[in-house]
Amino acid sequence: MNVEETKSNLSTEGMDLQAEQYEHISSTVLVVDDDTSIRKGLVHLLRAEGYKTMEAKDGSEALSLISVKTPDLILLDLMMPYISGLEVCRQLKSIEKTRLIPIVMITAVHELEEKLKAINAGVDDFLNKPINIPELRARVRSLLRMKHMNDLLDCADTVISSLANAIEAKDKYTEGHNERVSQYAMALASAVGLSERELKIVKMAGILHDIGKIGVPDKVLNKRSSLNKLELNSIHSHPEEGQRILKPLHSLMGVREVVLYHHERYDGKGYPYGLEGEKIPIYARIMSIADTYDAMTSTRPYRKALTKSEAIRELEDKAGQMWDPELVKIFVNLVKNNDGNDSIETDNVGGNIEC
Ligand SMILES: [Fe+2]
């Protein structure tokens, strides 16, 4: 199908098909190959399919092109002079802006060892030379669909995070709280040996843990005197409300659980369900310590911030009641080892959450 036929069909077919076809004609594919005839052939074929194209004759030209315009998909030759396809792939997958661009490695090499190296470098798919045209069409279409879905998820995550920060900004005394909770929680999660994927869940959960407060009236959230029963119920609804807000986002499935259980207590006297001990998921037990530590060490209108030593004493006194005693021990060690710093050092864990 050429571009004109595709555009014409946009007005006659169903919405899903329209979206897919729009995606198709607006996608840009970068072809990187030092063999001019293969490169030109691929570019010609992709243009005939309706894609926009960019082309580079080697790895360094590809990297400089990508720094100016980000393609939606890259067809990358393995064997090239100067910078190999593997090295280009490694570099792109290590950069936040480019790590989600699907890369198809074009290779005449069939050895398993070489393919494993490419997979470790982050290659998403392979095409063997000589290139089979129907296979190329199918792989390009499928990877572009995946890229589009990732872009949508990325966008949804960003919108939700902005919403969480907007809620936090309503109260100047809690400014920066979500980010600090996220950092504390990641440091603790890393110290107990959770995987990088789990750290990403914890990082996002720290930012979003109180998103359900969007459903709590401002006058209740900002009330400085004691709350009546109705107001207390409204505050106590925020974990379930947060869980409901995140429910449509499949990419945040793991985060949802932390949001729901971050006010449970180790002795079973928390809310919303009164879960006890290790029945509370570990991410939520971690979040509860990080959340309370930051609240205790921040100044609020009705009280001054506790010092680090005072906050540590409080954590230790209530370990086993409020919090998991083993996690408290590890967290206290982290805080003590960072004496003199405002925050606990964490590795930078970025990117989309896939849980
Ligand atoms: Fe909360």
Boltz pocket constraint, residues with backbone or C-beta under 6 A from the ligand:
constraints:
  - pocket:
      binder: B
      contacts: [[A, 209], [A, 210], [A, 238], [A, 262], [A, 263]]
      max_distance: 6.0
